[in-house]
């Protein structure tokens, strides 16, 4: 299977402290790949390297065979990578609908940013329907419950038409039914060809969602494979899942 992203031999340090040490993994196309590990294991640092927020000490990051390491974040976004954040980042005065339109701005002509075209508007409607937020389209996004804000942020990220979607703790603040709906939505997007890289602490959600998983601990990758393999790996049990996993 071809890979959408290849993340190889990456080291990242901050003031002499190693955040990532020789981390390597691939993300196959049309696959949901998970990254798990304790707090401080380096998971979000990986996202920041991929999206250009951090410039690592060494390594290679390729999107569809093209090196993206060293590119500005906006160029990486235009190349086809979009993300959500652990701390939700929505505009304080904008409605859900306005977020859907703004998310498409980098890919639309200037006039369409002022007067949305039919295609832009229709895509915005599809994003809201897909993530179950059509009923709150005219609400100020930051006034919504935390779990709904998460959905707005994911819809906004997907509206950018990415080749690779990065989700950082997407089910935080969601109840069981909301998380299950999201699982089905994400697997449906995968079945349509989208590649997804996800960080999440909800292990049941991850085991039911992911096609492949990678486990981080103290800045190092300690395991990788199918969820069932990860669940049985002694190093993973010792480092993260616990003896009863």
QUIRAKA-V936268 format. One record per run of one state. SS is the DSSP state (~ for helix, > for strand, _ for the rest). FROM is the first residue (numbers start at 1). TO is the last residue. If there is no record, write none. Layout:
{{SS;FROM;TO} {SS;FROM;TO}}
This chain:
{{_;1;2} {>;3;14} {_;15;16} {>;17;28} {_;29;31} {>;32;36} {_;37;42} {~;43;50} {_;51;57} {>;58;63} {_;64;65} {>;66;67} {_;68;72} {~;73;79} {_;80;80} {>;81;83} {_;84;94} {>;95;95} {~;96;103} {_;104;104} {~;105;107} {_;108;109} {~;110;114} {_;115;117} {~;118;130} {_;131;133} {~;134;136} {_;137;139} {>;140;140} {~;141;143} {_;144;145} {~;146;158} {_;159;163} {>;164;168} {_;169;175} {~;176;191} {_;192;194} {>;195;199} {_;200;202} {~;203;209} {_;210;211} {>;212;217} {_;218;219} {>;220;225} {_;226;226} {~;227;232} {_;233;233} {~;234;241} {_;242;245}}
